[in-house]
């Protein structure tokens, strides 16, 4: 199944532009409806309850339970598959046809803007608790719609996705694991293609018939929204699976389908900007994972809490310090043991051989740091995905039962009152008992550890058949440290409780 386009009924559906227009427009309508359902829904008048509509309101429930958590499993199987139907990216592309179509400056293509957005979202969770209140969630969704449309009027190439969508950056990391890809069938065909329709954005006349009436329209074909050349795609980190190149290609030389897992993890490493994003994701994910282990949670936040007290800062000051700590300093410290092992191994190799491990002049210290960290990060990705999947499983297992109530009462007010005031409706229970869920969680983490170990070993194999022992040892040290934190949390939370 490496080429789904060859399957009798699936191929035509995937090739049709109307399939994707229908899916994207449906998602856009749903997104606008979610913003409407949550608008002005903050609390219930007359009730002294902090966040009564957190899970009963349809906007909050769909976004924070089913999308934020459920999309992890889509990424696990299809990589950036969500990007193919994302209404925001589609809207951004539509408005870019009408605007100035400026090229995005190179200095903005480095993952720093999207990393800052991820950190700002965490600050909004700390300061505003946006995940608890439907009106805040609705405002966030409406803001995304406005920004996607507005940025498209100035820049081309899906600038909204590059600058402001941390979800896309997360999908890019997980796409290296996912068994799904877009590639060309034969590179030689691309090399001999004169029209280059997949990337050249040509103009053509299109014929439309309505009964006996025939209308001709001159239009420009869309190019790749992220400026990729299909024949040069080496991994799936950047391809958004929009299928524009597939629909434009007149040689039938583009394919989409399944491939072996982990196919893109045996590369030279993450790019420096992508490594910076990975560090922030690692810290935020680990901090959220540790919340259920009280002693570990207190340890995680001890330094920013003590610093805030020493400086005399109030709660808001602590939140700022906490985000800096968990999004940058703490994850770097978590990766430091593995990095030091790797660097010492490289230095040892240099002394033993008398030459630099890499040909040419030594790279600057800062550049070498992020390059080495980016290579080590590859072995962490499977374990990070496993931890992310655990958080998603726990949330969906606990809150999926509210979906029926949210659909029958989108505001969530009647459902909350029926459960907690009149008590005419029982609160939804969990899908799986914790005694079953805990073993599933443990299995997911163990699989993540095992896969990270496989990646560590295969990535340490040099082209000449030798093994980079420094990299292999460093990867195992870093992954084992992270796994011990996750395992201790799960053990204390679910097995000792």
N, C-alpha and C positions, 0 to 999 in steps of 0.2 A: 504493500500500500504506500509505496514511496511517491506515487503520483495519483492523487484522488481524481484528477481530471479525466482519467481514462475509464472511470467507473460510469456505467451507462447513464444513470439518472443524476448522480451527484455532480459530475463534470459540468453539464449545462447550467445547473443551478449556481455553482460557484463562479462560472464565467460571466453570468448575467449581471449587468450593472444594476438592474432593478431589484435583484435579491438584496444587495447591500444597501441600496437606497431605502428599501422598505424597512430593513432592520434598523438602520441608523435613524430614520425619521421616527420610527416607533419608539426607540430609546430616547430621542429628543423630546417627544411628546410626554413620555413618562417622566423625564427629568423636570420639565416645566410643571407637570402635575404635582410632582413631589414638592417643588418649591411652593406651589399654591396650598397644598394640604398642610404644610408646616407653618405657613405665614400667620403671624399673630397668635400662634399657639405656644404659650410660654408656661403658664401654670393654670390651675383651676381656681377660679375665684371662690374665696371663702374657705379654702383648705390650706392649712399650714404644712404643706409637704414640699420638700425641696425640688424634686424633679418627677412629678406624677406621670408625665407623658413620655418618659424616656424610651419605653418599649411598646407602649400601647398606641402611640401615634404612628401612622403609616410612614410618614417621611423619615422619622428617626429609625424606625424598624428596618425599612428597606435599605437605607443607606449604611447605617452602622453595623447591622447584623448581616444582611445578605450580600451587600456589595463589598464593603470594606473587608469582611472576612471570607465570603464565598469566592471572591475573585482570586484568592490565593490558589484555589484548586484549579481554576481555569488556567492560571499561569503555569501551574505544575505540569499540565498536559499540553497546552497550546502556546506557551510562552507569551508573546505579545498578542495573542488571539483577541483579547478584549479590545485592543486598539482598532481592530478591523471594524467593530460596530460602535465604537465610542462616539456619542453624539457631539461631544465638545470638539474633538479633533475634526469631525466632519463639518461642523459649523464653522470652525476656524478656516478650513479649506474652502468652504463656499464663499465666505466674505473676502478671502484673499484674492478671489477672481475679480472683485470689484474695486480693490484698493490700489495702493501704490506698488505692491509687489516688490518691496525692497528686500535685498538679501540680508539675512541676519548676520550682524558683525561676528567675526571669528572669536573675539574675546568673550562672547556670550555663549559659546558652544562648549563649555568646559564643565558642566554639571554643577557649577557653583550656584547659579541662580536657583536651580531646582532643589539643591540641598538646603539653601536658605529658606525656601518655601516650606520644605519639610519641617525645619526647625520652628518657623513661624506658626505652623499648624499645631505643633506641640505646645507652644506658648499660648495659643488660643484655647487649647484644651485645659491648660493650667489656670489661665486667668479668667476665661469666660465659661469654661465647661461646655463648649459648643456641642459636645456629643450628648449632653443631657437634655437639651432644650430644642424642640422642633423649630421654633422661629429662628434660632441661631443657625441650625443646620440648613433651613430654607434660605437664609441670607447668604450662606456660603455657596449653595448651589446656584442661586441667582447671580452672585458675583462671578462665579466661574463662567456662566453663560455670557454675561456681559464682556468679560475679559477675552473669552475665546473669540467672540464676534469682533470686538474692538481691535485686538492685536492683529487679527486677520486683515484688517483694512490697511495696515502698514507693512506687514512682513509676509513673505511667502514661506513655503516649506514648513507648514505646521509649527509656527513659532511658539504658539501657546503650549504645545506638547513639550517642546525643548526647554522652554523657560520656566513654566509654572506647573507642570504635572509630575509630581513625585511618583505617582502610580506607574507611569510609563518607565521611569528609571528603575523601579523595583522589578517590573516585568522584564526589562532588559537583562537584569542579573539572572532571573529565573529562566529566561529563554535559553540560556546556555545549557540548562538541564533538560528542558522539555523535549519530547520526541517528535517535534513538529517543525517544519521549515518550509521556506520558499527558496527555490534554486532554479537554475536554468538546466534544461535537459542536455544540451550540448554546447559547450563554450565556443567551439569552432563555428557554429551557426551564428552566434552573436558576433564573432570576429569578422565574418564575411557579410554581415548585414549592412546595407548601405543607408537604409532609412532611419535606423535607430529610433523607431517610434516609441519605444518604451521609456526613453529618457529625453527625447528632443523636443517634446511638447509641440508637435506639428499642428497646423491648422488644416481643416478639411470641411468639405460640404457634406451635410447630413440631410437625408430625405425623410420626411414625416408624412404619412398618409392619414387622412380622415375622410373615409368614404371616397368620393371622387376628387376630393381636394388634395393636392400635393403641395407641401411647403418645404422649401430648402433653407437650411440654416448653416451659416459659416461659423464654426467654433474651433477653439483651440483645445486640443486634448490635454488633460492633466498629466503632469509629470510625477515623478516620485516625490511624495511630500517630505521625505527626509533626505533627498538628494543622493540616493544610492544608485549604483549601476548593477543591475541584476547579475551579470556575468562575473562581477567582482566581489559578490557577497561571500565573505569568509565565515561569518557567524551570524546568529539570529538576534544579536543584542539590539540592533538598530532598526531592523525591518519591522514595520508596523502591520504587515499582512493586509494592507489596504487593497491589494490585488490590482492596482492601477496598471502596473507593468504587464500583468497577465492579460488584462483587457485590451491593452494597446498593441501587444505583440502580434504581428501579422505572420509570424513564422511558427506559431504554436510551440514555442521553445521554452516556456516557463512552466514550472510544475510546483505543486504544493502537495505535501504528504508527510508521512511519518518516517522517522529515522531512528537509529539507536539512541538511547538515553545518554546524556552527558557529552554529546558529540562536540560541543563548543568549549568544554572546560579544560581541554588539554592544549591551551594556547600559551602565549608568552605572558599573559596577565591582563589585568584591568588597566585601562587608561588612567593617568593621574587624577583627572577630575572625577572619573567614575569611582576610583578608590576612595576619594574624599566623601562621595555620597555613600559608598558602602560602609565607611567608618561610622557615619551618622546613623545609618539604618541599624547597624550592629548594636550601637549603644542604646538607641531608643527601644529596639526590640528586646534586648536583654533587660533593660529597666522595667519594661512592661511585664515581661515574663516573671520577674522576681517579686512582683507586687503581692502575690499570694503567700510568699514565704516571709513572714513578718521580720524575723531577725536579719535575713539577707536584704530585704527592702530597706531596713533602717541602716544597714551597713552601706548600701549603695548611695543613700542620700546623706550620710553622716557628714562628709566633708563640706558640701555646699551649705548644709544646715548650720554647721559650726562657723563657717566663714561668714554667713549672713548675720549670725548672732554677734560675732566679733566686730563686724562693721556697723552694727546697730541697725541693720536693714529690717524692714517689715516683711510680711509674707510675700509681697510682690517682688522684693529684692531676692528672696530665696528662690523663687521660681526662675528668675533670669539666670542665677548662678547654677541652678539645677539643670537647666537645659544645656548650658555651656559644658557642664560636667558630663552629663550622660550622652550628649551628642558628639563630643569631641575628645575630651581628656580621658574619660573612663574607657571607651573602646580602644583608644590608642594604647592605654596601659594593658588592656586585655590581650592585645596583639603583640605587645612589647617582648614577652619571653620568646615567642616564636621568631620574631624579627631578629633578636639578639643572637639566637642560635644560628640563624641563617647567615647573618653578617660574620659571625666568628668563623663559621665554616668557609665562607668565601675568602676571608683573610688567611685562614690556614691553608687553603688551596693555593692562594697567591704565593705564600712563603715556600710551599713545597715545590711548586712548579717554576716559580720565579717570574711568572707572567700574570697579567690581569686575567680573570675569568672571562671577560668580554674583550673582544679585539678593539683596538683604538685607544684613544685617551680616556682616562677615567672620567665618568660623569660627575657633575657637581654633586655635593653631598645631598642637597635637598632633592634633586632629581632622582638620584640613586635611591633615596629613602622611599619615595612614593612608588618608584618602579618595583622595588623589592616587595613593598607592602602590597602592591597590586597583584603581584604574582602569588604571594601567600594567600591573598583573599580568595583565590579560586577554590582552594581546598575547604574554605569555610562555608561557601555558598550552599552546598547540600544540607549541612547542619542548620544553617540559618533558615533555609526553607522548611526544614522539619519543625523547628521551633515556631515558625510563623504558622504552619499548618496546625500545630497543637493549640495555639491561641485561637485559631479559627474554629477548630473542632469544639473547644470548650464553650466558646460564645454561641455557636449555632446550636449545640446540644442544650444549652441552658435557656435560650431565648426563642428558638424556632417556633415553639408552641404559641407564641403571641401573634403569629402571622394571620391566623383566622380572625382573631379579634380585631386586628388592625385593618384588615380588608373590609370587615363589616361596619367598622366605625373609624374612618380615616383620621378624625380628630383625636381619637383616643380617650376623650373625656368620659363618654358613657361606659367604656370598657373599664377604665380605672375605678369609676364609682361603683360599678357592679361587682368588681372584685374586692375592693377595700372598704366601701361604705355600706352599701345595701347587702353585700355578700351573697348575691343571687347567682354569681358565677364563680367557679373555682379558678384559682390562679393556675395557669398552664404549668405542667411539670416538665421535667427533663426528658429528652428522647431516649437516652440510655442511662441506666443507673451508674453512679460513679464507680462501683465495684467492677463494672465492665469497661467503662471509659478509661480507667486508669491503666489498664493493660494495653489498650489500643494506643494511648499516649506514649507509654513506655516503648512499645514496638516502633512507633513512628520515630522517636528519638534515636533508638538503636539503629534503625535503617539509615537515618541521617548520618550517624557516626560512621557506620560501615561504608556508605557511599563516599563520605569525605575522605576516609582512609584509602579507598580505591583511587580517587582523584589525586590524592597526595602521591601515591606510588606511581601512577601512570604519568603524572606531570613531571616526576623526577627523572624519567627515562630520557637520556640524551639521544640524539640522532645516530651517534656512533655506537650505541648499544650499552654504554656505561650508565651508571646511576649517579644522580646528583644527591649524594647522601646528606649534604647540608640542608637542601630544600626538603627532602623527605622527612628528616628528623624535625626540622623546624615546623613543618606543617602538622605533624603528629602532636608536637608539644602544644601548639596553639589551639588545635581542634580539641584535644583532650581537656585542656583547661576550660574551654567554653562548655564542653559537654558536661564536665563535672558540676558546673554552676546550674545548668538546666536539670541535670539528674537530681541534684540535691533539692532543688525547688519542687520537682514532681514528687520525690520521695516524701519530703516533709508535708506537702500539701495533700497528697492523695493516699499515701500508704501509712503515715503516722497519725493522721487526723483522728 
